[in-house]
Amino acid sequence: MVLFILNIKKEVFLLPNTSKTMRLTTRVATLQDIPQIIELAEKSWLPTYRDILVKEQLELMFRLIYSSSSLKKQFTEHTFILAFEGNEAKAFSSFTNNNKEIVKIQKLYILPDNQGKGIGSFIVDYIAAEAKNFGASTLELNVNRYNTAKVFYEKMGFKIHEVVDIPFGNYWLNDYVMRKEIY
């Protein structure tokens, strides 16, 4: 397993269809950030899936993925990053590089009121740049087949690599595995 050491990066960019700019800062999350990640997940992850998954599956998955103990374990395998506008966290992401050539984006969640403002693109570009620094040539992610984020990933250059059905307790995760070559 390869863990990434990321530097704080600042970038100013024009928000889509506006003349407004946004200054985002990204930084590697630490174990002390777990409460903030849980808060961001409650505000972004739950609205993403409430119309896709049955309530019982949604509650089970959230409890198993976003408990403090689960996140602590994930920190040993994933690199988590937070994206801020000023001092306010707007999004979080995590990724792994278990195969030197492929960096897998495990999570990418943006507060609903901030979606469509370029934050997701900023994070994907940031992860791609870091992945290239370590010699990776491909970004990969899973997205639920009914998640509207699939359209965003396609706009970012991801293509469906395969269709998978992954068992999760008594439920199934019906996903696309999407990939994007990075050069």
C-alpha positions, 0 to 999 in steps of 0.5 A: 500500500502506498500512502500519499503525503499531500501539500496544502494547495490554494487555488483561485478559480472562476465559478461556472457561469458567474464572475465570482471566484472561489479560493479553495484550500485542501489539506490532508485530514487527520484523525482529529478531523473525523468528527468534521468528516462525519458532519460533512457525510451527514450533510452530503452522503445521506441526501445523495442516497436517500432516493436511491437506497431503502432506508434500512440499507442507507442507515446500515451503510452510514453506520458501518462506513461513517462511525468513528471506529470505521473511519479510524480504520479507513485512515490506515488505508485511505488518504483523506482530504478536506476542501475548505473555502476560507475556514469552512469545510465544503467537501471531503474525499479519500483515495487509495493506491494499492496498485501503483498504476491506479489510484482509486477515489473511494469517496468524494462528497460535497455539501449539497449547496456547494455542488455545481460550483467546481469543487468536485472538479478541483478535488478530482484534478488535485487527486490526479496531480498527486497520483501522477506524482507517484507514477499512476496513470489511471483514476478509478472510482465506483458510483452507484448506477442510479447516482446522478454524480455519474454525469459529473464523472463523465464530464470529468472524462471518466468512462464505464470500465465495468458493471458490478454488483457488490454484496453489502450485508443483506443488500447489494451495491449496484455500481459502475466502475469508472476509469479515467486515464491521466497523463 
